[in-house]
């Protein structure tokens, strides 16, 4: 039986000549332990795959990668079958018009699929990824005899290449200063491609700081890595822009399958994680990278990507600075097991559009300028999966999602971490705070937390500490912000944040001698890990909602170790009491069919950078919510952490989604939103490892879900995400139980479809069913006197308080 030499393509053009043979790739990939070489070919001593019997060598080529396989050069419409090492059929896929086919997801049992055409929810829910391992074969079985590839290996994230593949990739850059690109350079001079371990080329844009200010280099260097447009030569993402103006070389890299990069796009995939490792190692070897190490920067998507990359432990990654991140992608799309039909769905739709062929308009300029790689890479976009439909099919947590769950990955991060985020982040939400205790291997952790919006991590509220951290752990120098930066950048940031007179914090090490880096580092590392900024938006009495805080507190961890649990019980007459009522009572509310699609922006729309948002935080209609309030507080009450509502509930229907919202009702009649939590009732499998003293986490596994029986009361805990909020003496704490919706800015919810029915939902409290609220509180915070203005607190809607009587159960 003759087997043709197995080849691996180095570009994505269909039917193109392979650039490297498998032997060459095998030489470039080495095992982590010892000198044993990793190779995508299977060793000759192994028993041949039975699927090779009676076959002839294939005319197509195969490029295996990290949990992925891509085929090139097959006949259009060819049916290609992936066989496992034992000769079993796993899946059949159809080659596109360019002769390409991409394998990334497998059904639980053999099927023929075309993910680019249709999404079968059962296939998605029951299936998984391509497992790493040896002995795979791809056959074209419609040919007689069948045509087969040689056996090959699918890689793991941990299959690191030999470092030599990183050393022969010089990257060129352009100089970028206060007025843009140097006049004797053009942006395209800084455009490059970085080759990854499986031959995929990633587009990268390199910018150097102004040499007239920062010298000729080497410079401290940072990478910004995402599926947006970080390698666009004509534009900079926020992290790269700020860092470059502050004296850093920046490298913006597009993830595979986006921009001009090759490969197939797959959100937060292990392949993207491995690519990030390779990018860091290539950039760190550039002669202009100070210390032979790099950091990472970025907010949102390029902030999230830092955590995935750092978890792979690139040897030359010095530190990361993620801003406004998520924790678990599935839980962002399905908060509490309820589909987020607002921002997250829209974000996935946008990724689908931008990952399509020529989906990002800036690539047209590259192609028009003769970039053959960028043009060729667009062909493989036909293999991208429609992610919004794909993830919408995952109504329970799939086992394969664990590889993309950051709480499970960040314990591996072993470098310094600076992370900031807002408890009311309108886009990625507050769930990130529940993973802050998982950074168990990071030697230095600095977490800046605040009430606020998605963009606030790069406002003067927090950006000074971000820069300070980069100076200490990437530049490795005493943080000294030049006066000209303060004079020029302050007004620009003020303009960006629709505010006046925003300023950076003063240098915190001004008393140290120039060059006393060791002294600054020692002082910095003696500080607490967590900084909580309270009442962001009320720090400047002259301009409400400007990003400035009124007061702050510091802690060694989150939640604070000294925090305690305060329990309030639902009680008659809409009260929240310190003790449970002796006798059981029941109250009810109607399902609100309009709630899920209603946000607090309403018809005003979302204007991200507008200082004062025009918000329309609507009340639930009469009888459509239950409300419980404490008496006026005798002393200040400061929430600092997550919590939950333990409720006894039933429904007239067989499905129930719950929203629990905390608000502050002030003595001046103003009501402020504080935090919300959600749950699809029936999820009861508590994730013991992820839960703690102050929070409850669910597995969201289908096996742990118990469907609701109409008319039957069940006990359930609705998780409430972390928050830092001060209730002043005289205010009242309110909890509202209702249908999910109305209380978020960009999140919308798909609630149960009851047809024409509007069922009653029931809550029992007291006696044997003591429904209650568990909140994390701290003492010792020096709360600023006086209430903040309404509106004013960033990310938190406010309104005039309106009392809403509860509906008792009829006799």
C-alpha positions in Angstrom: 0.0 0.0 0.0 1.7 3.2 -1.2 1.3 6.3 1.0 2.2 9.7 -0.5 4.4 12.0 1.6 2.1 14.0 3.9 2.4 17.8 3.5 1.3 20.8 5.4 0.3 24.0 3.7 1.7 27.3 4.9 -1.0 29.5 3.3 -4.8 29.2 3.0 -5.2 29.5 -0.7 -7.2 26.6 -2.0 -5.3 24.1 -4.1 -2.0 26.0 -3.6 1.3 24.2 -3.4 2.2 23.2 0.2 5.1 25.2 1.6 6.3 22.7 4.0 6.4 18.9 4.3 5.3 17.1 7.4 9.0 16.3 8.0 9.8 20.0 8.1 7.0 20.7 10.5 8.1 17.8 12.6 11.6 19.2 12.8 10.2 22.5 13.9 8.0 21.1 16.7 9.6 19.7 19.8 8.2 18.1 23.0 8.1 20.1 26.2 10.1 17.4 28.0 13.5 16.1 26.8 14.4 16.0 23.1 11.6 13.9 21.8 10.3 15.6 18.6 6.6 16.2 18.1 5.5 15.6 14.6 2.1 15.7 13.0 3.0 12.4 11.3 2.5 9.2 13.3 5.6 7.2 14.1 6.3 4.2 11.9 6.3 1.8 14.8 2.6 2.4 15.4 0.0 -0.1 14.1 -1.4 1.5 10.9 -4.9 2.9 11.0 -7.3 0.4 9.5 -8.8 3.2 7.4 -5.8 3.1 5.2 -6.5 -0.4 3.9 -7.3 -0.5 0.2 -6.7 3.2 -0.3 -4.6 5.3 -2.7 -2.7 8.5 -1.8 -5.0 11.6 -1.6 -4.5 14.5 -4.0 -5.6 17.0 -1.3 -3.3 18.2 1.5 -4.1 18.3 5.2 -2.9 20.9 7.8 -3.5 19.6 11.4 -3.4 22.2 14.1 -4.4 22.6 17.7 -7.7 20.7 18.0 -8.4 21.5 14.3 -7.7 20.0 10.9 -7.9 21.9 7.6 -8.0 20.3 4.1 -6.9 22.1 0.9 -6.9 21.2 -2.7 -9.9 18.7 -2.6 -12.4 18.7 -5.5 -15.2 21.1 -4.9 -18.1 19.3 -3.2 -16.0 16.3 -2.3 -17.2 14.4 0.8 -14.3 14.1 3.1 -14.5 11.7 6.1 -12.4 12.0 9.2 -11.4 8.6 10.8 -10.1 8.1 14.3 -7.0 6.1 15.2 -9.0 2.9 15.4 -10.4 3.3 11.9 -13.8 4.5 13.1 -15.7 7.2 11.1 -16.1 10.4 13.1 -17.7 12.9 10.7 -18.0 13.6 7.0 -17.7 17.2 5.8 -18.2 18.7 2.3 -15.4 20.6 0.6 -16.4 24.2 -0.5 -16.0 25.6 -3.9 -12.3 26.3 -3.2 -11.7 22.7 -2.3 -11.3 23.5 1.4 -12.8 21.8 4.5 -12.3 22.5 8.1 -12.8 20.1 11.0 -13.2 21.6 14.5 -16.3 20.1 16.0 -17.5 16.5 16.0 -20.9 15.0 16.6 -21.4 12.5 19.4 -22.0 9.8 16.7 -21.0 9.7 13.1 -22.9 12.1 10.8 -22.4 14.0 7.6 -22.4 17.8 8.4 -22.0 21.2 6.8 -21.8 23.7 9.6 -21.6 26.6 7.1 -25.1 25.8 5.9 -27.1 24.6 8.9 -26.8 24.3 12.6 -28.4 21.2 14.2 -28.9 22.0 17.9 -28.8 18.4 18.9 -25.5 17.8 17.1 -24.0 20.9 18.8 -25.3 20.1 22.2 -24.2 16.5 22.2 -20.9 16.8 20.3 -17.5 18.1 21.0 -14.1 19.3 19.6 -11.6 17.3 17.7 -9.5 15.6 20.5 -5.8 16.0 20.3 -4.0 12.7 19.5 -2.3 10.5 16.9 -3.5 8.3 14.1 -6.1 10.4 12.3 -6.8 9.9 8.6 -9.0 11.8 6.2 -10.5 9.9 3.2 -12.4 10.8 0.1 -14.6 7.7 0.1 -16.6 8.4 -3.1 -13.5 7.7 -5.1 -12.7 4.1 -6.1 -10.4 3.1 -4.6 -10.8 5.7 -1.7 -8.2 8.4 -1.5 -6.6 8.8 1.9 -4.2 11.1 3.7 -1.3 9.6 5.7 -1.9 9.4 9.4 -1.4 12.6 11.3 -1.5 14.1 14.7 -3.9 16.8 16.1 -2.0 19.0 18.4 -2.6 20.1 22.0 -2.1 23.7 23.2 0.8 22.3 25.2 2.6 21.0 22.1 5.1 23.9 21.9 7.3 24.3 18.8 11.0 24.3 19.0 12.1 27.8 19.8 14.1 28.0 16.6 10.9 28.7 14.6 10.5 32.0 16.5 14.0 33.3 15.8 13.8 33.7 12.0 10.9 36.1 11.9 12.1 39.7 11.9 9.3 42.3 12.2 9.6 45.8 10.8 7.8 48.8 12.3 7.0 52.5 11.9 7.4 55.3 14.4 4.3 56.7 15.9 4.2 59.9 17.9 1.8 62.6 19.1 0.9 63.5 15.6 0.7 60.1 14.1 3.1 58.2 11.8 6.5 59.8 11.2 6.3 61.9 8.0 9.0 59.9 6.2 7.2 56.6 6.7 3.9 55.1 5.6 1.7 52.9 7.7 2.2 49.8 5.6 5.9 49.8 6.4 4.9 48.4 9.8 2.7 45.6 8.5 4.0 42.0 8.9 2.9 38.4 9.1 3.8 36.1 12.0 3.9 32.4 11.4 2.5 30.0 14.0 3.3 26.4 14.8 0.8 25.0 12.3 1.9 27.3 9.5 -1.0 29.8 9.8 0.1 33.4 9.1 -1.3 36.1 11.4 -1.3 39.8 10.3 0.5 42.1 12.7 1.1 45.8 12.8 4.2 47.1 14.6 4.6 50.7 15.8 7.6 52.2 17.7 7.4 55.2 20.0 8.6 58.6 18.9 12.4 58.4 19.0 12.7 62.1 19.6 11.0 61.6 22.9 11.8 58.0 23.9 15.1 57.4 22.2 16.1 54.8 19.5 15.3 51.7 21.5 15.1 49.0 22.5 11.7 49.9 24.0 9.4 48.2 26.4 7.0 46.3 24.2 3.3 45.3 24.4 1.1 43.1 22.2 -2.6 43.7 21.6 -4.3 40.5 20.3 -7.9 40.1 19.2 -10.4 39.4 16.4 -11.2 43.1 15.9 -8.7 45.1 13.8 -5.5 45.4 15.8 -3.3 45.0 12.7 -5.1 47.7 10.7 -2.2 49.9 9.6 -4.4 53.0 9.6 -5.9 52.7 13.1 -4.8 51.8 16.6 -6.8 50.1 19.3 -7.0 51.9 22.6 -4.4 49.9 24.5 -1.8 50.2 21.8 -2.4 53.9 21.3 -2.0 54.8 24.9 1.0 52.5 25.4 2.8 53.8 22.2 2.3 57.4 23.2 3.8 56.5 26.7 7.0 55.1 25.2 6.2 51.5 24.3 6.5 49.6 21.1 3.2 48.1 20.3 2.3 45.0 18.1 -1.3 44.6 17.1 -2.1 41.1 16.0 -5.3 39.7 14.4 -6.4 36.3 15.5 -6.6 33.6 13.0 -9.6 33.9 10.6 -9.9 37.7 11.1 -8.5 40.7 9.3 -5.7 39.6 7.0 -4.8 36.6 9.1 -5.0 33.1 7.8 -6.8 30.2 9.4 -10.4 29.7 10.5 -12.0 31.9 13.1 -13.3 30.3 16.3 -14.0 32.4 19.4 -11.6 31.9 22.3 -10.5 28.5 20.8 -7.5 26.6 22.0 -6.0 27.3 18.6 -6.2 31.0 19.3 -4.7 30.5 22.7 -1.7 28.6 21.2 -1.3 31.2 18.5 -1.0 33.8 21.2 1.8 31.9 22.8 3.6 31.8 19.4 3.1 35.6 18.9 4.6 36.4 22.2 7.7 34.3 21.6 8.2 35.9 18.1 7.8 39.5 19.3 10.0 38.9 22.4 12.9 37.9 20.1 12.9 41.2 18.2 16.0 43.3 18.8 13.9 46.3 19.6 12.0 44.5 22.5 13.5 45.7 25.8 14.6 42.9 28.2 13.7 40.3 25.5 10.2 40.2 27.1 6.8 41.7 26.3 3.6 42.6 28.0 0.0 42.6 26.8 -2.6 45.4 26.7 -6.2 45.8 25.7 -9.8 46.3 26.8 -12.7 43.9 26.3 -11.8 41.4 23.5 -8.0 42.1 23.6 -8.3 42.2 27.3 -9.9 38.8 27.5 -7.4 37.3 25.1 -4.6 38.2 27.4 -5.9 35.8 30.0 -6.2 32.9 27.5 -2.6 33.6 26.3 -1.1 34.0 29.7 -2.6 30.7 30.8 -0.4 29.0 28.1 2.7 30.4 29.9 4.8 31.8 27.1 8.3 32.0 28.6 8.9 35.6 27.5 5.6 37.1 28.6 6.4 39.5 31.4 3.0 40.7 32.5 -0.6 41.3 31.4 -3.1 44.1 32.0 -6.6 43.0 31.0 -9.4 45.5 31.3 -13.2 44.9 31.2 -13.2 41.1 30.8 -15.6 38.2 31.0 -15.1 35.0 33.1 -16.8 32.2 31.2 -18.0 32.8 27.6 -21.0 30.5 27.9 -22.2 32.2 31.1 -22.0 35.6 29.4 -24.2 34.3 26.6 -26.5 32.4 29.1 -26.5 34.3 32.4 -28.2 32.1 34.9 -29.0 29.7 32.0 -31.1 32.4 30.2 -30.2 33.4 26.7 -28.7 36.9 26.5 -30.5 38.2 23.4 -29.0 41.6 23.6 -25.3 42.6 23.6 -23.8 39.1 23.5 -26.0 38.0 20.6 -25.2 41.2 18.8 -21.5 40.8 19.5 -21.5 37.3 18.0 -23.4 38.5 15.0 -20.7 41.1 14.5 -18.0 38.5 14.8 -19.8 36.5 12.1 -19.9 39.5 9.8 -16.4 40.5 10.3 -15.0 37.0 10.0 -16.7 36.6 6.6 -14.6 37.0 3.4 -13.6 40.7 3.3 -15.7 41.3 6.4 -13.4 44.0 7.6 -13.2 46.9 5.2 -9.6 47.8 6.0 -8.4 44.5 4.4 -9.6 45.9 1.0 -6.8 48.4 1.2 -4.2 45.7 1.8 -5.5 43.6 -1.0 -5.6 46.6 -3.4 -2.0 47.3 -2.4 -1.0 43.8 -3.6 -1.1 41.8 -0.4 -1.5 38.3 -1.9 -1.5 36.7 1.5 -4.4 38.8 2.7 -6.3 38.0 -0.5 -5.7 34.3 -0.3 -6.7 34.2 3.4 -10.2 35.5 2.6 -11.0 32.2 0.8 -10.9 30.2 3.9 -13.4 32.4 5.6 -16.0 30.2 3.9 -15.3 27.6 6.5 -16.2 29.9 9.5 -19.0 28.6 11.6 -22.0 31.0 12.2 -21.3 31.5 15.9 -24.5 33.2 17.0 -26.6 30.2 15.8 -23.9 27.8 17.1 -23.9 29.1 20.7 -27.6 29.7 20.8 -28.0 25.9 20.4 -26.0 25.3 23.6 -28.7 25.8 26.2 -26.8 23.7 28.7 -23.1 23.9 29.5 -21.2 21.6 27.1 -18.2 19.7 28.5 -16.0 21.2 25.7 -16.7 24.7 27.0 -14.4 24.1 30.0 -11.3 24.6 27.7 -12.6 28.2 27.3 -13.6 28.9 30.9 -11.3 31.4 32.3 -11.9 30.5 36.0 -10.5 27.1 35.1 -7.5 28.5 33.1 -6.3 31.5 35.1 -4.8 29.4 37.9 -2.1 28.6 35.4 -1.1 32.2 35.0 2.3 32.6 36.7 3.2 36.2 35.8 2.1 39.6 37.3 -1.5 40.5 36.5 -3.2 43.9 36.6 -7.0 43.6 36.0 -9.7 46.3 36.2 -13.4 46.1 35.7 -16.8 47.6 36.5 -19.5 45.9 38.5 -22.1 47.3 36.2 -20.3 46.7 32.9 -23.1 47.0 30.4 -21.3 44.8 27.9 -19.3 42.0 29.5 -21.1 42.1 32.9 -19.9 41.7 36.4 -19.1 37.9 36.5 -15.4 38.5 36.1 -15.1 39.5 39.8 -16.0 35.9 40.9 -12.8 34.6 39.4 -10.4 37.0 41.1 -9.6 34.4 43.7 -8.5 31.9 41.0 -5.3 33.7 40.2 -3.5 31.4 42.5 -0.1 31.2 40.7 0.3 34.9 39.8 3.1 36.3 42.0 1.7 39.8 41.9 -2.0 40.6 41.5 -3.5 44.1 41.3 -7.3 44.4 40.9 -9.0 47.7 40.4 -12.8 47.5 40.8 -15.4 50.1 40.6 -19.0 50.8 39.8 -19.0 51.9 36.2 -19.0 51.2 32.5 -17.2 49.0 30.0 -14.8 51.8 29.0 -13.8 53.1 32.4 -10.6 51.1 32.7 -8.8 53.5 30.3 -10.2 56.7 31.9 -8.1 58.7 34.3 -10.0 56.9 37.0 -7.8 53.9 36.5 -5.4 54.3 33.6 -2.7 55.8 35.8 -2.4 52.6 37.8 -2.5 50.6 34.6 0.5 52.5 33.2 2.2 52.3 36.6 2.0 48.5 36.5 3.4 48.4 33.0 6.3 50.6 34.0 7.2 48.3 36.9 6.7 44.9 35.3 7.3 45.4 31.6 9.6 48.5 31.3 11.1 47.6 34.7 11.7 51.2 35.6 10.6 53.8 38.2 7.2 55.1 37.2 7.6 58.8 36.3 5.0 60.3 34.0 6.5 63.1 32.0 4.9 66.5 32.4 4.2 66.9 28.7 2.1 63.7 28.8 0.0 65.1 31.6 -0.4 68.4 29.8 -1.3 66.9 26.4 -3.0 63.6 27.2 -5.2 64.9 30.0 -7.3 67.2 27.7 -7.5 64.4 25.1 -8.8 61.9 27.6 -11.2 64.5 28.9 -12.6 65.0 25.4 -12.8 61.2 24.9 -14.8 60.8 28.1 -17.1 63.8 27.4 -15.7 65.6 30.5 -13.6 68.5 31.5 -10.4 68.7 33.4 -9.8 65.0 33.9 -6.3 64.4 35.2 -3.9 61.6 35.9 -3.1 60.6 39.5 0.0 62.3 40.8 3.2 60.1 40.6 3.0 57.9 43.7 6.8 57.5 43.9 7.8 61.1 43.5 9.7 61.0 46.8 12.1 58.3 45.5 15.4 59.2 43.8 15.6 58.9 40.0 16.4 55.3 39.1 15.3 53.8 42.4 13.3 51.1 40.7 14.0 48.6 43.5 12.5 51.0 46.0 9.4 51.6 44.0 8.9 47.9 43.3 9.3 47.0 47.0 6.8 49.7 48.0 4.3 48.7 45.3 4.5 45.0 46.2 3.7 45.8 49.8 0.4 47.2 48.9 -2.9 45.3 49.1 -4.0 43.4 46.0 -7.5 44.9 45.6 -8.5 48.5 45.2 -12.2 49.3 45.2 -13.4 52.7 43.9 -16.8 53.7 45.2 -19.3 56.1 43.6 -17.5 56.5 40.3 -19.2 59.4 38.6 -19.7 61.4 41.7 -16.1 62.4 42.3 -16.4 65.8 40.6 -19.3 67.8 42.0 -19.2 70.1 39.0 -19.8 67.4 36.4 -22.0 64.5 37.3 -21.0 61.1 35.8 -17.5 62.1 34.9 -15.2 59.1 35.6 -13.9 60.0 39.1 -14.6 58.3 42.4 -15.6 59.8 45.7 -13.8 57.4 48.1 -12.0 54.0 48.0 -11.0 51.0 50.1 -8.2 48.4 49.8 -8.3 44.7 50.6 -5.9 41.7 50.4 -8.4 39.7 48.3 -11.9 39.7 46.8 -14.3 39.2 48.4 -12.5 40.9 51.4 -11.4 38.2 53.9 -12.9 40.3 56.7 -16.3 40.4 55.0 -19.3 38.8 56.7 -22.7 37.7 55.4 -25.7 39.7 56.2 -29.0 37.8 55.9 -32.4 39.5 55.2 -35.7 37.6 55.2 -38.7 38.3 53.0 -41.5 39.3 55.3 -45.2 40.4 55.2 -46.1 43.9 53.9 -43.2 44.0 51.5 -40.6 44.0 54.3 -37.0 42.8 54.5 -36.4 41.7 58.1 -33.5 40.5 60.2 -35.5 37.4 61.2 -37.7 35.0 59.3 -41.5 35.2 59.9 -42.8 32.4 62.0 -45.7 31.5 59.7 -45.5 30.9 56.0 -47.1 33.3 53.6 -47.3 33.5 49.8 -47.3 36.3 47.3 -47.3 36.2 43.5 -46.5 38.3 40.4 -47.4 38.0 36.8 -45.0 37.1 34.0 -44.0 40.3 32.2 -43.9 39.5 28.5 -42.3 42.9 27.6 -39.5 42.7 30.2 -37.0 40.6 28.2 -36.6 43.0 25.3 -36.7 46.1 27.5 -33.4 47.8 28.6 -32.9 51.0 30.6 -31.7 52.8 27.4 -35.1 52.3 25.8 -35.5 54.5 22.7 -32.6 56.8 23.7 -30.1 54.3 22.4 -26.6 53.5 23.6 -24.0 56.2 23.4 -20.9 54.6 24.9 -18.7 57.6 25.5 -21.5 60.1 26.5 -20.9 61.3 30.0 -24.5 61.5 31.1 -26.5 58.6 29.6 -30.1 59.3 28.7 -31.7 56.4 30.6 -35.3 55.2 30.8 -35.3 52.7 33.7 -38.9 51.6 33.6 -41.0 50.2 36.5 -42.5 46.8 36.3 -46.3 47.1 35.7 -48.6 46.6 38.7 -48.7 43.0 39.9 -45.7 42.1 37.7 -43.1 42.1 40.4 -42.6 41.6 44.1 -40.8 44.2 46.2 -39.3 44.0 49.7 -37.6 46.8 51.6 -35.7 47.1 54.9 -36.6 49.8 57.3 -34.3 52.9 57.1 -30.8 51.8 57.9 -29.5 52.9 61.3 -25.9 53.0 60.1 -24.0 52.8 56.8 -24.1 49.4 55.1 -21.3 48.6 52.6 -21.7 45.7 50.1 -18.4 44.3 49.0 -18.8 41.0 47.1 -21.4 38.7 45.6 -24.5 37.1 47.2 -27.6 35.2 46.5 -31.4 35.1 47.0 -32.6 31.8 48.4 -36.3 31.6 47.3 -39.1 29.2 47.5 -40.9 29.6 44.2 -43.5 27.9 41.9 -45.2 28.8 38.7 -48.6 28.2 37.1 -46.5 27.0 34.1 -43.7 24.5 33.7 -40.9 27.0 33.2 -39.7 29.9 35.2 -37.0 32.5 34.7 -36.2 34.8 37.7 -34.5 38.1 38.1 -33.5 39.4 41.5 -32.5 43.1 41.6 -31.0 45.1 44.5 -31.6 48.8 44.7 -31.0 51.6 47.2 -34.1 53.7 48.1 -32.7 56.9 49.6 -34.3 59.2 52.1 -34.5 61.9 49.4 -36.9 59.7 47.3 -34.3 58.6 44.7 -33.9 54.9 43.8 -30.5 53.7 42.5 -30.0 50.3 40.8 -27.2 48.4 42.5 -26.9 44.9 41.0 -29.0 42.0 39.5 -28.9 38.3 39.3 -30.7 35.7 37.1 -31.6 32.1 37.0 -33.6 29.6 34.9 -35.3 27.7 37.7 -34.4 24.0 37.5 -30.6 24.5 37.6 -29.7 22.9 40.8 -26.3 21.3 40.4 -24.0 23.4 42.6 -20.4 23.6 41.4 -18.8 23.0 44.8 -15.3 24.1 43.6 -16.5 27.3 42.0 -18.8 28.2 44.9 -17.6 29.9 48.1 -18.7 31.3 51.4 -20.4 34.3 49.7 -21.5 33.0 46.3 -23.2 30.1 44.6 -22.1 28.7 41.2 -24.0 26.2 39.1 -22.7 23.5 36.7 -25.5 24.4 34.2 -25.2 20.7 33.2 -28.2 19.2 31.6 -27.9 16.2 33.9 -28.2 18.5 36.9 -31.4 20.3 35.6 -34.8 19.4 37.0 -37.7 20.6 35.0 -40.2 22.6 36.9 -43.6 21.1 37.7 -46.4 23.6 37.5 -47.9 24.4 40.9 -45.0 22.8 42.9 -42.8 24.9 45.2 -39.1 24.4 44.9 -36.2 26.0 46.8 -33.7 27.7 44.5 -30.7 30.1 44.9 -30.4 33.0 42.5 -26.8 34.1 42.3 -26.2 37.9 42.6 -22.9 39.0 41.1 -20.3 41.1 43.0 -20.8 44.7 43.7 -19.2 47.5 45.8 -21.8 49.9 47.0 -22.4 52.0 50.1 -25.9 52.4 51.5 -25.9 55.4 53.9 -27.8 55.5 57.1 -31.4 56.5 56.4 -31.5 54.6 53.0 -33.4 51.4 52.6 -32.2 48.3 50.8 -34.8 47.0 48.3 -35.0 43.6 46.5 -37.3 43.2 43.5 -38.2 39.7 42.2 -39.5 39.7 38.6 -39.2 38.5 35.0 -35.7 39.0 33.6 -35.4 42.4 31.9 -35.7 46.2 32.3 -32.8 46.5 34.7 -29.8 46.2 32.2 -28.5 48.6 29.6 -27.6 46.2 26.8 -28.6 42.8 27.9 -31.9 41.4 26.8 -33.4 38.0 27.7 -35.3 35.3 26.0 -37.9 34.2 28.5 -40.2 31.2 28.3 -42.8 31.2 25.5 -46.1 30.8 27.3 -48.2 31.4 24.1 -51.1 33.6 25.0 -51.0 32.7 28.7 -49.6 35.1 31.3 -48.9 32.8 34.2 -48.6 33.8 37.8 -45.3 33.1 39.5 -45.4 32.5 43.3 -43.0 33.1 46.2 -43.4 31.6 49.6 -41.6 33.0 52.7 -41.6 32.3 56.4 -42.3 29.2 58.4 -40.8 26.1 56.7 -40.0 28.2 53.6 -37.9 31.1 54.8 -37.0 32.9 51.6 -34.0 35.2 52.2 -31.2 37.3 50.8 -27.5 36.7 51.6 -25.2 39.7 51.0 -21.5 40.2 51.5 -20.8 43.3 53.7 -17.7 44.9 55.2 -17.2 47.3 58.0 -14.6 50.1 58.4 -15.2 51.9 55.1 -15.0 55.7 55.4 -18.1 56.5 53.4 -18.1 60.1 52.0 -20.9 62.2 53.5 -24.0 63.1 51.4 -25.7 61.4 48.5 -24.3 61.3 45.0 -26.4 63.1 42.3 -29.1 61.4 40.3 -28.1 60.8 37.5 -24.4 60.5 38.3 -23.1 57.1 39.3 -21.6 55.6 36.2 -23.4 52.5 34.9 -26.2 52.7 37.5 -29.6 54.0 36.5 -31.7 56.0 38.9 -35.3 57.2 39.2 -37.9 58.5 41.6 -38.9 55.7 43.9 -42.4 54.5 43.5 -43.9 52.1 46.0 -45.3 48.9 44.5 -47.6 46.8 46.7 -47.3 43.1 46.4 -50.1 40.7 45.3 -51.0 38.2 48.0 -52.1 34.7 47.1 -55.9 34.5 47.0 -57.5 32.5 49.7 
